[in-house]
Amino acid sequence: MVLSRRGLIAAGLSAPFIAQSNFAQAAQHTLKFVYPDTPSHPFMQVARRFADSVKSRTEGAVEVQVFTTGQLGSQGNMLTGMQTGIIDLCCHTSGFVQTLYPKFMVVDLPFLFKDAETAERMLDGPIGPKLLQDLPSKGIYGLSYGHFGWRVVSTIGRSVKVPSEAKGMKIRVQPGAIYAAMFNTLGANPIQIDLSEIYLALSQSAIEAIETPMISMAASKHDEVIKVITKTNHVYNPGIMMASKRKLDSLASKYQQVIREASFEMTKDARSTISKASQEVEGRFASQGITIQPADRAAYRTAMQPVYDQFRPIIGADLMDEVLSQVA
C-alpha cells in the first residue's frame, strides 16, 4: 500500500471518538462503531450524535466508540470484522455490502434513481427491509438506510458529459462487480484500490478518474488534484447501518431496542447532514476553479442497459422488476 500525507489522514490515525455523559454509571458494554471514511468526513458528526444518544438512553450503560477507516481495518475488511467480532457496528456503502450479499446490487444499478426522494421512498418501503432480512445468515443485522452522497465522476482533466467520452479512462471504482461492469460497458478501465491510495494515484496519473461522492473527495483532499467533476449521480450510495449479530444478541433486549431506534434516527440524520454538506462542498469546489458540469443522464441510462441485463439473473428477476416498478 502506498501512503502519502493524505493517505495517513485517510487511514484515520487518530483516537476514536468516545461519547461523554453526565451519568456516573460506568459503561457495562462498549461497542466499536466504524464508518468507511476519514475523521473529517461529515458522517463523523452523525456518528457522534448516535454515540451520545445511545449513552444517554442507556444511562451510561452502553458506550459507543467511533472509529474511521484504517483504524480497525481497511474499507474492504469492515464486514469481515463484524463477522469475527472485531467490529460491533458499521455504517457502510451498499457497494461493499453487495460483495457479501449480491442482492444489494439492485440498489446500485446505474442511473436507477432520478432523485433522493425516489431512492428513500423505495428504501423506506417494503423493499428496504426485504433486502436486510437475509443478512443475519451472514452474522450481521441490517438496521436502517442512510446516505453517503451521490456518486459522481471526477477527473484530472477529462470531460465525461456523454458516455462515449469515458472510453479508455482509467477510473478507480469501489468494490462490487456491478461497478466494474458499469465502466467496462463504457469502454473505460475500472481499477479497485483502497481509499488511502487514491490521492497519490491521481497525482501520479496512475488513475485519471474516481467515482465517489464530492464530500468524500473533500474529506480526503482529492480536490487538490481533481480538475473536472461530472455530476453523473450514477448511484445514490446508501449507507447501510449494521450490527454484529453476535454482539447485538449478547445485549439485554432493552439495549438492543435502543440501538435499533437510535440507528433509525441516525440514518435519517445522515440523509439531511450529508445533503447539506454536499451542497456546501460543491459550492466550495466551484469557487476553487474546479469545473462542475451536468451529465447526459438519459444517454448514460440507455448505455447501461447491458449492465441491467447482465445482473438480472444474479439479483433475481422478481426483485429487479419490483424495484424498477417502484422507481418508474
Secondary structure in CASP SS format (residue, H / E / C, confidence):
PFRMAT SS
TARGET T0000
AUTHOR 0000-0000-0000
METHOD secondary structure of the structure
MODEL  1
M C 1.00
V C 1.00
L C 1.00
S C 1.00
R H 1.00
R H 1.00
G H 1.00
L H 1.00
I H 1.00
A H 1.00
A C 1.00
G C 1.00
L C 1.00
S C 1.00
A C 1.00
P C 1.00
F E 1.00
I E 1.00
A C 1.00
Q C 1.00
S C 1.00
N C 1.00
F C 1.00
A C 1.00
Q C 1.00
A C 1.00
A C 1.00
Q C 1.00
H E 1.00
T E 1.00
L E 1.00
K E 1.00
F E 1.00
V E 1.00
Y C 1.00
P C 1.00
D C 1.00
T C 1.00
P C 1.00
S C 1.00
H C 1.00
P C 1.00
F H 1.00
M H 1.00
Q H 1.00
V H 1.00
A H 1.00
R H 1.00
R H 1.00
F H 1.00
A H 1.00
D H 1.00
S H 1.00
V H 1.00
K H 1.00
S H 1.00
R H 1.00
T C 1.00
E C 1.00
G C 1.00
A C 1.00
V E 1.00
E E 1.00
V E 1.00
Q E 1.00
V E 1.00
F E 1.00
T C 1.00
T C 1.00
G C 1.00
Q C 1.00
L C 1.00
G C 1.00
S C 1.00
Q H 1.00
G H 1.00
N H 1.00
M H 1.00
L H 1.00
T H 1.00
G H 1.00
M H 1.00
Q H 1.00
T H 1.00
G C 1.00
I C 1.00
I C 1.00
D C 1.00
L E 1.00
C E 1.00
C E 1.00
H E 1.00
T E 1.00
S H 1.00
G H 1.00
F H 1.00
V H 1.00
Q C 1.00
T C 1.00
L C 1.00
Y C 1.00
P H 1.00
K H 1.00
F H 1.00
M H 1.00
V H 1.00
V H 1.00
D H 1.00
L C 1.00
P C 1.00
F C 1.00
L C 1.00
F C 1.00
K C 1.00
D C 1.00
A H 1.00
E H 1.00
T H 1.00
A H 1.00
E H 1.00
R H 1.00
M H 1.00
L H 1.00
D H 1.00
G C 1.00
P C 1.00
I H 1.00
G H 1.00
P H 1.00
K H 1.00
L H 1.00
L H 1.00
Q C 1.00
D C 1.00
L H 1.00
P H 1.00
S H 1.00
K H 1.00
G C 1.00
I E 1.00
Y E 1.00
G E 1.00
L E 1.00
S E 1.00
Y E 1.00
G C 1.00
H C 1.00
F C 1.00
G C 1.00
W C 1.00
R E 1.00
V E 1.00
V E 1.00
S E 1.00
T E 1.00
I C 1.00
G C 1.00
R C 1.00
S C 1.00
V C 1.00
K C 1.00
V C 1.00
P H 1.00
S H 1.00
E H 1.00
A H 1.00
K C 1.00
G C 1.00
M C 1.00
K E 1.00
I E 1.00
R E 1.00
V C 1.00
Q C 1.00
P C 1.00
G C 1.00
A H 1.00
I H 1.00
Y H 1.00
A H 1.00
A H 1.00
M H 1.00
F H 1.00
N H 1.00
T H 1.00
L C 1.00
G C 1.00
A C 1.00
N E 1.00
P E 1.00
I E 1.00
Q C 1.00
I C 1.00
D C 1.00
L H 1.00
S H 1.00
E H 1.00
I H 1.00
Y H 1.00
L H 1.00
A H 1.00
L H 1.00
S H 1.00
Q C 1.00
S C 1.00
A C 1.00
I C 1.00
E C 1.00
A E 1.00
I E 1.00
E E 1.00
T E 1.00
P C 1.00
M H 1.00
I H 1.00
S H 1.00
M H 1.00
A H 1.00
A H 1.00
S C 1.00
K C 1.00
H H 1.00
D H 1.00
E H 1.00
V C 1.00
I C 1.00
K C 1.00
V E 1.00
I E 1.00
T E 1.00
K E 1.00
T E 1.00
N E 1.00
H E 1.00
V E 1.00
Y C 1.00
N C 1.00
P C 1.00
G E 1.00
I E 1.00
M E 1.00
M E 1.00
A E 1.00
S E 1.00
K H 1.00
R H 1.00
K H 1.00
L H 1.00
D H 1.00
S H 1.00
L C 1.00
A C 1.00
S H 1.00
K H 1.00
Y H 1.00
Q H 1.00
Q H 1.00
V H 1.00
I H 1.00
R H 1.00
E H 1.00
A H 1.00
S H 1.00
F H 1.00
E H 1.00
M H 1.00
T H 1.00
K H 1.00
D H 1.00
A H 1.00
R H 1.00
S H 1.00
T H 1.00
I H 1.00
S H 1.00
K H 1.00
A H 1.00
S H 1.00
Q H 1.00
E H 1.00
V H 1.00
E H 1.00
G H 1.00
R H 1.00
F H 1.00
A H 1.00
S H 1.00
Q C 1.00
G C 1.00
I C 1.00
T E 1.00
I E 1.00
Q E 1.00
P E 1.00
A C 1.00
D C 1.00
R H 1.00
A H 1.00
A H 1.00
Y H 1.00
R H 1.00
T H 1.00
A H 1.00
M C 1.00
Q H 1.00
P H 1.00
V H 1.00
Y H 1.00
D H 1.00
Q H 1.00
F H 1.00
R H 1.00
P H 1.00
I H 1.00
I H 1.00
G C 1.00
A H 1.00
D H 1.00
L H 1.00
M H 1.00
D H 1.00
E H 1.00
V H 1.00
L H 1.00
S H 1.00
Q H 1.00
V H 1.00
A C 1.00
END
